[in-house]
C-alpha cells in the first residue's frame, strides 16, 4: 500500500481480467475507486470490458509469537 504524504490517501494495486481474452491487467487506484475498471482497453483484443480479479494478499506475519 502506498501513502501519499500530501493528501493521506491510500492506493492499492488491483488486478483486472479482460472478459474476452482473459489478459490480466494491474491498476493502481485509491481504495474508494476500487470498482473503477482500467482506463485503457485490453492490449491484446481491444475489449474494454474487465472483471476485477480476487487475488491473495501479500500480508504475512513472520517471526515468533504469532499463534
Steps between C-alpha positions, in 0.01 A plus 500: 500500500633843410434812706515845345627749758305793355146370525536183710308296241591134471541321170485129431599283206190335352499222242242489221431227242383572146164326456572419134857363496587464872808726494584623850550872557625668820374848592592726793189665646386674814309265728185704436541437124544122528208428264628731222625280212821571304503820294645337188352213295668160504835500319436157342143516374386864540210406727409755768306263726695386807414299811688571822698195609518372855866456593690379804627755748872562533457546877694252714576473872859386533707415805412358836201588714220460242258228596 
